[in-house]
Amino acid sequence: MIISLTGKPCSGKSTVAKVLKEKYGFKTYSVGEMFKEEAKKHGMSAEEFNKFLMSSPKYDNFIDDKTKELGVLWKKENVVFDSRLAWHFIPHSFKVFLDLDEEEMAKRLANSDRTGKEKYATTEEARRTLISRFNAENERYKKFYGVDNTNMKNYDLVISSKNKSPEELADEIYKQYKNHFKI
């Protein structure tokens, strides 16, 4: 059974997916990592690549088609898709949204050890970049797929990652996942 894990930037999606893998034995698949690799191949930041994709959806289609394909292939396995849109492309998944306020998102990004173009002089600069990226992504999703990533009705579980450890989040997600699939 599949968990599609999405949420705000820096909300802990990848870390929570890793905990679900280590603690509960899930496979993990990061669509974001595939996206970042494509951006890097083009010499762009994630934000720049998002803007590029508005006029050239070729790479989005590749990533989305791969997500759909794996969603069907792994339907009966315990897999976490760390992805902004897996909830849409894998409708039979347990859909989780990790929420986080802008201030905490910016603090996490500004204090992270990410490499490359994601270095920021101030938390305000990080906040502006994150909000711009999140809004550009959602604009693209509306344009190409007719879906709104910010509509919380799309999800089976919405949970704030502020003031919660990745382990606490993973435990709550796993508990709700078992209830959802009646395991």
N, C-alpha and C positions, 0 to 999 in steps of 0.2 A: 504494500500500500504506500502511496506516495504523499509526501508533505511538500507543498510548494511554499517556500519561505521568501517573502518579499518584505519591503518596508522602506523607511526613509534611509537616506545615506548615513552611514556611520552608526546605524542602530544596532549593529552586532550580528547581522545575518550570517556572515561567514563563520564567525566564532561560534554561534549557536549551532550551526550545521555541523561544525567539527565536534562539538560536545555530543550532539545526537549520534554522530558516527561512533565516537569513542565509548560513550556510556550505554547506548542502546543498539549498537550494531548496524546502523543505517549506512548504506552507500551514500555518497554525496556527489553532486554534480553542480559546478559553479558556472552558470551562464555569464555572470559578471567577469569571471576570469577569462573566458573566451572572448568577451567583448573588449576587455582591456588589452588582450593580446592583439586583436585586430586594430585597435586604436594605435598601439605601439608600432605595429608594422607600417602604419601610415604616418608615423612621426607626429601623432596628435595626443593631446590629453583626452580624458574621457569626455569632458565638456565640449572640446573642439570636435571630437568624433560624433557626438550627439547632434551637433549642428550640421555637420557634413551629411549625416544620415537623413536629415529632413529632405534633402534634394537627391539622395542616392540610396534608396532602401535595400540595395543588393545584399549588403552584409547583414542587415536585420533579417532578411528573408532566409539567409543561410542559417543563422543562429536560431531563428524561430522554427524552421523546418526540422532542425536537429533536436530541438526541445520536444516538439510533437512526436517525432520518431521514437525518442528514448522514453517518452511518457507511455507510449503504447508497448514498446519492448519490455519495459520494466514494470508494467502495471501490477504484477503480483509480488513484486519485491519491495522491501523496505528501503526507500530512497528519499533523500531530501534534495530537492532542486532549489538551490540558492539562486533566485532569479526574479527580476522585476515582473515578468509576465507569464511565468509557468502556470500560475493560477488560471490564466485565460486559455493557454494552449493545452493544459492537462486538466480538463474540467472535472475528472473523477478524483482529483487530488484533495487532500485536506489543506485548505487555503489559509495561510497564516500571514498576518501583517504585523511587523515590529514597528511601533511608533516611537517617535522621539522628538522633543521640541528643538527648535532651531538653535538655541543657545548651546544646548548640550551637544548637538551635532557638530557645531563649529569648534567647540572645545576639544572634542574627540579627534577631529581631523587636524586641528592646529597642533595638537600634542602627539600625534601619531608618528611612527617612524617610516611612513611611506616614502618610497623613493621616486625619483623622476620629477615630473612637473608638478606634483601635488605637494609643494612646500609653500607655506604661507607666512607672511610677515606678522599678521595679526589674526586674532580669532574672527574679527569682522570681515576680513578678506576671505577667510575660509567659509564663513556663513554665506556671504554673497555668492561665492562660487558654487557651494552646495545647493543653494536654493535655485540658482540659475540652471544648474545641471538637472535637478529634479523636475523643474518646470518644463525644461526643454524635452526631457524624456516623456513626460506626461502629454505634452503637446503632440509629440510624434505618435504616441500610442493612440490618442484620439483621432489623429489624421489617418493613420494607416489601418487601425483595427477597430475604431469606434468604441474604445474602452477608456474608462477613467480610473487610473491607478489610485486616485485619492478617495474614491467612493468606498467607504468601509463596508457597504452592503455586499461587496464582492467577496468578502472573506468569511471563513468559518470562525476564526479567532483573531481578534485585534488585541495586542498586548503592548504596553509601554515597556521599553527596555531601560528607562531611566531608573536609577537606584535599584536595579536588579542585576545579579550576576548572570553570566551566560549559563551557568549550571541551573540556577533557579528558572530561567526562561526555558531551557531545554526540558526540565522536569515538568513544567506547566504545559508546554506544547505536547509532550509525550502523553501526559494524562488526558488532555483533551482529544488528542489523536485516537487514543484507545477508545474513548467514549464515542467518538464520531464513527469509527469503523466497528464498534461493538466487539472489541478484541478482549 
